[in-house]
Amino acid sequence: MTSIVDIDAQIQELHRKRRELQAKQAERLGRLALAAGLGEFEQTDEELKAAFAEVAARFRPRLAPANSGIEAPSPAKAADHAGTQ
């Protein structure tokens, strides 16, 4: 039988793993952004969010399963969405 304490420990471990994965992803994206030359310019966070949303929208159709019913947003909608997060 699994106790509440066991479940809480599992949840804490999953949160730790999630934070670790997010940090690795952030480091990877940061390295790629610098390699692409984004560090050479002064952009606002909003400008970067919009640009990243456009890139995400470009790749989203490949990531969503064909029969999922998920429609990839247009780059304009993706940019609008990025500004709200």
C-alpha positions as CSV (number, residue, x, y, z in Angstrom):
1,M,0.0,0.0,0.0
2,T,1.3,3.4,-0.9
3,S,1.0,6.1,1.8
4,I,0.4,9.8,1.4
5,V,4.0,10.4,2.6
6,D,5.2,8.1,-0.3
7,I,3.1,10.0,-2.8
8,D,4.3,13.4,-1.5
9,A,8.0,12.2,-1.8
10,Q,7.3,11.0,-5.4
11,I,5.8,14.4,-6.2
12,Q,8.7,16.3,-4.7
13,E,11.1,14.1,-6.7
14,L,9.2,14.8,-9.9
15,H,9.2,18.6,-9.2
16,R,13.0,18.3,-8.7
17,K,13.4,16.5,-12.0
18,R,11.2,19.0,-13.8
19,R,13.2,21.9,-12.5
20,E,16.4,20.2,-13.5
21,L,15.1,19.5,-17.0
22,Q,13.8,23.1,-17.4
23,A,17.3,24.4,-16.4
24,K,19.0,22.2,-19.0
25,Q,16.5,23.3,-21.6
26,A,17.1,26.9,-20.7
27,E,20.8,26.5,-20.9
28,R,20.6,24.8,-24.3
29,L,18.2,27.5,-25.7
30,G,20.5,30.2,-24.3
31,R,23.6,28.7,-26.0
32,L,21.7,28.4,-29.3
33,A,20.4,32.0,-29.1
34,L,23.9,33.3,-28.4
35,A,25.3,31.1,-31.2
36,A,22.7,32.6,-33.6
37,G,23.9,36.1,-32.7
38,L,21.0,37.2,-30.4
39,G,23.4,38.4,-27.8
40,E,24.8,41.0,-30.1
41,F,21.6,43.1,-30.2
42,E,19.5,44.8,-27.6
43,Q,16.0,43.3,-27.7
44,T,13.2,43.7,-25.3
45,D,11.8,40.6,-23.6
46,E,8.6,41.1,-25.5
47,E,10.4,41.2,-28.8
48,L,12.3,38.0,-28.0
49,K,9.1,36.3,-26.8
50,A,7.4,37.2,-30.1
51,A,10.3,35.9,-32.1
52,F,10.5,32.6,-30.1
53,A,6.7,32.2,-30.5
54,E,7.2,32.4,-34.2
55,V,9.9,29.8,-34.2
56,A,7.8,27.5,-32.0
57,A,4.8,27.9,-34.4
58,R,7.1,26.8,-37.2
59,F,8.0,23.6,-35.5
60,R,4.6,22.9,-33.7
61,P,3.0,21.2,-36.7
62,R,5.8,18.6,-36.7
63,L,5.4,18.0,-33.0
64,A,1.6,17.6,-32.8
65,P,0.2,14.2,-33.7
66,A,-1.6,14.2,-37.1
67,N,-4.9,13.1,-35.6
68,S,-4.7,15.0,-32.4
69,G,-7.1,17.8,-33.5
70,I,-4.5,20.3,-32.3
71,E,-4.1,23.2,-34.8
72,A,-0.8,25.0,-34.7
73,P,-1.4,28.7,-34.2
74,S,-0.3,31.2,-36.9
75,P,2.9,33.1,-36.1
76,A,0.8,36.2,-35.3
77,K,-1.3,34.3,-32.8
78,A,1.7,32.6,-31.3
79,A,3.3,36.0,-30.8
80,D,0.2,37.3,-29.2
81,H,0.1,34.3,-26.9
82,A,3.8,34.7,-25.9
83,G,3.1,38.2,-24.7
84,T,0.5,37.0,-22.2
85,Q,2.8,34.5,-20.4
